């Protein structure tokens, strides 16, 4: 992250977007008192901008599961919806109310693939994931896309066969050729595409992946998931096209790291537990993820490593309109080497908001984030008149983390920052001002996000 190159335009754009959003929403609250308390999902036809505004504020998260390996094993339908269409009440059917004899056999779900980054440049394609017509029909997904910058076709095909309903048990497999990244937990494709296109900032790093895999999944509805995954891949390093066009112009995009190349045979296990009852933050509760990955050795291949990492997130409602959000994460390499694709890092977007992007890297890391959020809509009567402003929060945060090399290598000390922000309750509008507490001088960093920081 080159603060000198883009901090000023990014800050200007972020502040401008925040002021514009606030002005539009405030104008709605003052100019349309009759519509201050619309019914669920109601939109006024006299406000043509309002559907767009609400779509921005309430867009669904571009999930890591969908991005991390396209095709990743696609998420199973919750056990409650594995009933046939005749057995599910109309209001609970995921595809709307239908005649009892209607089957989902002819339904198709098509998704446009559109990505923009400094490696692929513009990537366009289609992904089809037809819903299964019966509870135990296989779940399939097929995607094809073309990278204009690399002049290469990418493809993906996955199949998942349910075996048991409660708990949900399934086996599956996939084949693919794709541009992958180790950074999907930072932010999704949509947000990164907008950042690259508008602000000339691509936060993700990329490598090529081609191969096939198989997986087994055991899932308890709204409680947890255990997944075992085996992959046999060919990894290739990719070059950044640093002069890729961006609206803001300025300095070229940063280089793409020279990742390790070769054959990777990898076995991994991931355990997810949640007390949110199937919901996501900011719903109160806790999440825990533990992962163990092993590559090479007795599995074969050119690259060998073993690493373990874990992360927990906790959301607590202290009082009406008062929230405490915590995240703790740590990881380490258990072997003598770690391919650069699997390095840990802290700094910048998604980790430490007051520091440079990936300021520290290594084969060991820890990270702790704390947010204290006050819902302004519940304490300021004027904000409570508008549905958008009702979810506005003032947030105070502090975070500390460190990534360093193992095997006795010296490393820098912990990185620490603190700041203040203005955000919506869920995904949507998030503006932060963060100060690096390790620096003896220098001003705070301004960042604008469409999704929650963690």
WOVENMO-V852315 format. One record per backbone hydrogen bond with DSSP energy under -1.0 kcal/mol. NH is the residue of the N-H (numbers start at 1). CO is the residue of the C=O. E is the energy in kcal/mol with one decimal. If there is no record, write none. Layout:
((NH:CO:E) (NH:CO:E))
This chain:
((3:1:-1.1) (6:2:-1.7) (7:3:-2.4) (10:6:-2.6) (11:7:-2.8) (12:8:-2.7) (13:9:-2.8) (14:10:-2.9) (15:11:-2.9) (16:12:-2.6) (17:13:-2.9) (18:14:-2.4) (19:15:-2.8) (20:16:-2.6) (21:17:-2.7) (22:18:-2.6) (23:19:-2.7) (24:20:-2.5) (25:21:-2.4) (26:22:-2.7) (27:23:-2.5) (28:24:-1.9) (29:25:-1.9) (30:26:-2.2) (31:27:-2.9) (32:28:-1.5) (35:32:-1.2) (36:33:-1.5) (42:39:-2.3) (47:44:-1.3) (50:47:-1.4) (53:49:-2.3) (54:50:-2.8) (55:51:-1.9) (56:52:-1.9) (57:53:-2.4) (58:54:-2.4) (63:61:-1.5) (67:63:-1.1) (68:64:-3.1) (81:78:-1.5) (82:79:-1.6) (87:84:-1.3) (92:89:-1.8) (96:93:-1.7) (102:99:-2.5) (107:104:-1.4) (111:127:-2.9) (113:125:-2.8) (115:123:-2.3) (117:121:-1.4) (121:117:-1.2) (123:115:-2.8) (124:146:-1.9) (125:113:-1.9) (126:144:-2.1) (127:111:-2.4) (128:142:-3.2) (129:109:-2.6) (137:134:-1.6) (139:160:-3.3) (141:158:-1.9) (142:128:-2.6) (143:156:-2.8) (144:126:-2.5) (145:154:-2.3) (146:124:-3.0) (147:152:-2.9) (148:122:-2.8) (149:120:-2.4) (151:147:-1.3) (152:147:-1.3) (154:145:-3.2) (155:177:-1.6) (156:143:-2.1) (157:175:-2.2) (158:141:-2.7) (159:173:-2.5) (160:139:-2.5) (161:171:-3.6) (163:169:-3.8) (164:169:-1.4) (168:219:-2.4) (169:164:-1.8) (170:217:-2.2) (171:161:-1.9) (172:215:-2.2) (173:159:-2.1) (174:213:-2.0) (175:157:-2.1) (176:211:-2.1) (177:155:-2.4) (178:209:-2.6) (180:207:-2.7) (186:183:-2.0) (192:188:-2.0) (193:189:-2.8) (194:190:-2.1) (195:191:-2.0) (196:192:-2.5) (197:193:-2.6) (198:194:-2.4) (199:195:-1.9) (201:195:-1.3) (207:180:-2.2) (208:236:-2.9) (209:178:-2.4) (210:234:-1.4) (211:176:-2.2) (212:232:-1.6) (213:174:-2.3) (214:230:-2.2) (215:172:-2.4) (216:228:-2.3) (217:170:-2.8) (218:226:-2.8) (219:168:-3.0) (220:224:-2.4) (223:220:-2.3) (224:220:-1.9) (225:272:-2.7) (226:218:-3.1) (227:270:-2.4) (228:216:-2.4) (229:268:-2.6) (230:214:-2.9) (231:266:-2.6) (232:212:-2.6) (233:264:-3.1) (234:210:-2.4) (235:262:-2.8) (236:208:-1.9) (241:118:-4.0) (242:240:-1.1) (244:241:-1.8) (247:197:-2.8) (253:242:-2.4) (259:257:-1.5) (262:235:-2.0) (264:233:-2.6) (266:231:-2.6) (267:294:-3.1) (268:229:-2.6) (269:292:-2.4) (270:227:-2.4) (271:290:-2.8) (272:225:-3.2) (273:288:-2.6) (274:223:-2.8) (275:286:-2.4) (279:276:-1.3) (283:280:-2.2) (285:315:-2.4) (287:313:-2.6) (288:273:-2.7) (289:311:-2.7) (290:271:-2.3) (291:309:-2.5) (292:269:-2.3) (293:307:-2.7) (294:267:-2.5) (295:305:-3.1) (296:265:-2.0) (299:296:-2.0) (300:297:-1.6) (302:263:-2.1) (303:263:-1.7) (305:295:-2.2) (307:293:-2.3) (308:332:-2.4) (309:291:-2.1) (310:330:-2.7) (311:289:-2.4) (312:328:-2.6) (313:287:-2.0) (314:326:-2.6) (315:285:-3.1) (316:324:-2.5) (318:322:-1.5) (319:322:-1.4) (322:319:-2.5) (323:373:-2.9) (324:316:-2.6) (325:371:-2.6) (326:314:-2.7) (327:369:-2.2) (328:312:-2.3) (329:367:-2.6) (330:310:-2.1) (331:365:-2.0) (332:308:-2.4) (333:363:-1.9) (334:306:-3.4) (342:339:-2.4) (343:340:-1.3) (344:362:-2.9) (346:360:-2.0) (348:352:-2.2) (351:348:-2.0) (355:352:-1.5) (358:347:-2.4) (359:356:-1.4) (360:346:-2.1) (362:344:-2.1) (364:404:-1.2) (365:331:-2.2) (366:402:-2.1) (367:329:-2.5) (368:400:-2.7) (369:327:-2.6) (370:398:-2.2) (371:325:-2.8) (372:396:-3.1) (373:323:-2.3) (374:394:-2.9) (375:321:-3.2) (376:392:-2.1) (377:392:-1.0) (379:376:-1.2) (380:376:-2.1) (384:380:-1.3) (386:383:-1.4) (390:386:-1.6) (391:388:-1.1) (392:389:-1.8) (393:423:-3.8) (394:374:-2.6) (395:421:-2.5) (396:372:-2.5) (397:419:-2.3) (398:370:-2.0) (399:417:-2.3) (400:368:-2.4) (401:415:-2.3) (402:366:-2.3) (404:364:-2.1) (409:406:-1.6) (415:401:-3.5) (417:399:-2.4) (418:435:-1.6) (419:397:-2.4) (420:433:-2.1) (421:395:-2.5) (422:431:-2.7) (423:393:-2.4) (424:429:-2.1) (428:450:-2.3) (430:449:-1.5) (431:422:-3.0) (432:447:-2.8) (433:420:-2.8) (434:445:-2.6) (435:418:-3.3) (437:416:-2.0) (445:434:-3.3) (447:432:-2.1) (449:430:-3.1))
